[in-house]
Amino acid sequence: MTQKYCIKIIFVLLMVGSCTKDTVPEPPICMTVPTFDQSVREIIRNRCNFSGCHDGSSGVGNYNSYSGLDRVLQSGKFKQLVIIEKTMPRSGTLNDAEFESLRCWTENGFLEN
């Protein structure tokens, strides 16, 4: 009986001791507040707005203007696909500066100008 009790205690201690307090690191604080007109338009133009994607001719969105983006911004799809899942753009990954501009733009409410 004592041996079973000791084994149970050791098992419980191992389980408790193996638990960690995993945390997701906080994203860096945005030092600037980018706007669509200031910097985002160029990123969208270079990474998203071309034939077969979001140029308005393929039916999957026209990102030639801020108003063309409004639906995906308001629905949360932009943030989900670009910032969280990082599955867009499909043409390749964003460099660090582009990603940070889009992340900060998203966190600050998608300012137009």
C-alpha positions as CSV (number, residue, x, y, z in Angstrom):
1,M,0.0,0.0,0.0
2,T,2.8,2.4,0.9
3,Q,4.6,1.7,-2.4
4,K,1.5,2.5,-4.5
5,Y,1.0,5.7,-2.5
6,C,4.6,6.8,-3.1
7,I,4.3,6.1,-6.8
8,K,1.1,8.2,-7.0
9,I,2.8,11.1,-5.2
10,I,5.8,10.9,-7.4
11,F,3.6,10.8,-10.5
12,V,1.6,13.8,-9.3
13,L,4.8,15.7,-8.5
14,L,6.3,14.9,-11.9
15,M,3.1,16.1,-13.7
16,V,3.0,19.3,-11.7
17,G,6.7,19.9,-12.1
18,S,6.5,19.4,-15.9
19,C,3.9,22.1,-16.4
20,T,5.2,25.3,-17.9
21,K,3.8,28.7,-18.1
22,D,4.1,29.2,-21.8
23,T,3.4,32.8,-22.9
24,V,3.1,34.3,-26.3
25,P,5.5,37.2,-26.6
26,E,3.9,40.6,-27.0
27,P,4.4,42.2,-30.4
28,P,6.7,45.2,-30.5
29,I,5.1,48.5,-29.8
30,C,4.4,50.5,-33.0
31,M,6.7,53.5,-33.1
32,T,4.8,55.0,-36.0
33,V,1.2,55.0,-37.1
34,P,1.2,54.2,-40.8
35,T,-1.7,55.3,-43.0
36,F,-2.9,53.8,-46.3
37,D,-1.8,56.9,-48.2
38,Q,1.5,57.2,-46.5
39,S,2.9,53.6,-46.8
40,V,0.3,50.9,-47.0
41,R,-0.9,51.7,-50.5
42,E,2.6,50.9,-51.9
43,I,2.9,47.6,-50.1
44,I,-0.6,46.6,-51.3
45,R,0.3,47.7,-54.8
46,N,3.6,45.7,-54.9
47,R,2.4,42.6,-53.1
48,C,-1.3,42.1,-53.7
49,N,-2.6,44.3,-56.5
50,F,-1.6,42.5,-59.7
51,S,-3.3,40.3,-62.4
52,G,-4.9,37.2,-60.9
53,C,-5.0,38.6,-57.4
54,H,-6.5,41.8,-56.0
55,D,-6.4,44.1,-59.1
56,G,-10.1,44.1,-59.7
57,S,-10.1,41.9,-62.8
58,S,-10.2,38.5,-61.1
59,G,-13.2,38.9,-58.8
60,V,-11.3,38.4,-55.6
61,G,-11.2,42.0,-54.6
62,N,-10.1,45.3,-56.0
63,Y,-7.4,46.7,-53.8
64,N,-6.6,49.7,-56.1
65,S,-8.1,52.0,-53.5
66,Y,-8.8,52.2,-49.8
67,S,-12.5,51.8,-50.4
68,G,-11.8,48.5,-52.3
69,L,-10.1,47.2,-49.1
70,D,-12.9,48.3,-46.7
71,R,-14.9,45.1,-46.8
72,V,-11.9,42.8,-45.8
73,L,-10.7,45.3,-43.3
74,Q,-14.1,45.5,-41.5
75,S,-14.7,41.8,-41.6
76,G,-11.4,41.0,-40.0
77,K,-10.2,38.9,-42.9
78,F,-7.2,41.2,-43.6
79,K,-5.9,40.9,-40.1
80,Q,-6.6,37.1,-39.9
81,L,-4.9,36.3,-43.3
82,V,-2.1,38.8,-43.3
83,I,-1.2,39.4,-39.7
84,I,-2.2,36.3,-37.8
85,E,-2.0,33.4,-40.2
86,K,0.5,35.0,-42.6
87,T,-1.0,33.2,-45.5
88,M,-1.2,36.3,-47.6
89,P,0.2,37.5,-49.9
90,R,0.4,34.4,-51.9
91,S,3.0,35.9,-54.1
92,G,5.6,35.5,-51.3
93,T,6.3,36.6,-47.8
94,L,6.4,40.2,-46.7
95,N,9.8,41.5,-45.6
96,D,10.0,42.6,-41.9
97,A,9.4,46.3,-42.6
98,E,6.4,45.6,-44.8
99,F,4.9,43.3,-42.2
100,E,5.5,45.8,-39.4
101,S,3.8,48.5,-41.4
102,L,0.8,46.4,-42.0
103,R,0.7,45.2,-38.4
104,C,0.9,48.7,-37.0
105,W,-1.7,49.9,-39.5
106,T,-4.0,47.1,-38.4
107,E,-3.5,47.8,-34.7
108,N,-4.2,51.5,-35.2
109,G,-7.5,51.1,-37.0
110,F,-6.6,51.1,-40.7
111,L,-6.1,54.9,-41.0
112,E,-6.6,56.1,-44.6
113,N,-4.6,59.4,-44.5
